[in-house]
Amino acid sequence: MDEYLRHQRIWRSLWPFTTALLRLKFNITHEDLHVDGPVLLVPNHVSAWDPLLVSASLREKQVYFVASEHIFRLGPVSRVINYLVAPIPRRKASSGADTVKACLRHLRAGHSVCLFAEGEQSWAGRNIPIFSATGKLARSSGATLVTYRLEGAYLSLPRWGKNIRRGRVYGHPVGIYPPDVLKAMSPDEINAAINRDIAEDAWERQRLDPVAYRGKNRAEGLERALWLCPRCCRIGTLRSGRNRIFCSCGLDLEYTKTGFFQPPEPFADLAEWDDWQCRKLRSREFPYREQDGLLFSDENLSLSRLSSGHQEQLLAEGSLLQYEDRLECAGYRFPLVKIANMAMILTDRLLFSADETYYEIRSSHGANLRKYLEIWKEQH
């Protein structure tokens, strides 16, 4: 059987079951997509379940999802995933040229592709700008560009969270741009249209129309998104438990069913806290060892080298240290100026490329790796 026909049949067979599961777990409602021919679908990216959530609108349209390269390193599970849906691999913290070529091959063959062009899930419930190459890809693909927005999905399963909270999720196509319309637009104009169409602010939506998201242990995992205590300004002292986040200095806040903090001081929502901690990190307004430039560190992490064939080689295990000018992990030293790209997978894996080699740092105990990514970003 032709591989594409197999994927179409599998899609039609699985769609009713996956959609029923999504309605049960997320209370999702959706608008179906009705577009003939190949489609480049670009949704916002807010949770690990986004490919399934988006698929609820695709009863009539089997698509190939662009997926993080790490799902190809899961042994037998990867082989099953590849047989069922054959995702297009995307190496985070790399140029992405191979991914673009694979997308174009599918689209020009008449297949549809779904690309989460922001590159990673939202940490704080708001969008980040899409990859600059997205507009050029859409314009040259010969396919119809469809933008798609998930509303309410962030609070159902935030990136840092450990459990699904049942509230309200709505998924729907926003803009439909046929090939002739795209040809009349520049890549920058296409990027601007995509960013506008998929824009979503979880907190603004909640303030306008509050929805309760019910689930267990709502706050657990918040310290994977938040690294700086607003009361004592120390890094690494935040902890979460059940529905609360707290610090040894006495800070103690409830993360409510609507996603806001109670009491609402110093911050009413996670986005306000995130903006503040990023500003403090950039201005170095927190205690650190100025003499040797050590900003912060974490214990018990592993460093691996990743090959192009989805192979992983463990190099060392030990401490991760962030200095002003370099990153050190288990004795390996990486000057920040030599790190060409850096990104994160889920909450516990930091990927980067240096001297044409691809590395992964992994935490097994919930260390906050975001702060390392933010230091790299400020220098690039």
Sequence and secondary structure as in RCSB ss.txt:
>XXXX:A:sequence
MDEYLRHQRIWRSLWPFTTALLRLKFNITHEDLHVDGPVLLVPNHVSAWDPLLVSASLREKQVYFVASEHIFRLG
PVSRVINYLVAPIPRRKASSGADTVKACLRHLRAGHSVCLFAEGEQSWAGRNIPIFSATGKLARSSGATLVTYRL
EGAYLSLPRWGKNIRRGRVYGHPVGIYPPDVLKAMSPDEINAAINRDIAEDAWERQRLDPVAYRGKNRAEGLERA
LWLCPRCCRIGTLRSGRNRIFCSCGLDLEYTKTGFFQPPEPFADLAEWDDWQCRKLRSREFPYREQDGLLFSDEN
LSLSRLSSGHQEQLLAEGSLLQYEDRLECAGYRFPLVKIANMAMILTDRLLFSADETYYEIRSSHGANLRKYLEI
WKEQH
>XXXX:A:secstr
  HHHHHHHHHHHHHHHHHHHHHHHH EEE      S EEEEE   STTHHHHHHTT TT  EEEEEEGGGGGST
HHHHHHHHHH  EEE TTS  HHHHHHHHHHHHTT EEE  TT S  SSSB     TTHHHHHHHH SEEEEEEE
ESHHHHS TT SS  BS EEEEEEEEE HHHHHTS HHHHHHHHHHHT  BHHHHHHHS    B SSTTTTGGGT
  B TTT  BS EEEETTEEEETTS EEEE TTS EES  S SSHHHHHHHHHHHHHHT S  BTTTTEEEEEEE
EEEEEE TTS EEEEEEEEEEEESSEEEETTEEEEGGGEEEEEEETTTEEEEEETTEEEEEEESS    HHHHHH
HHHT 
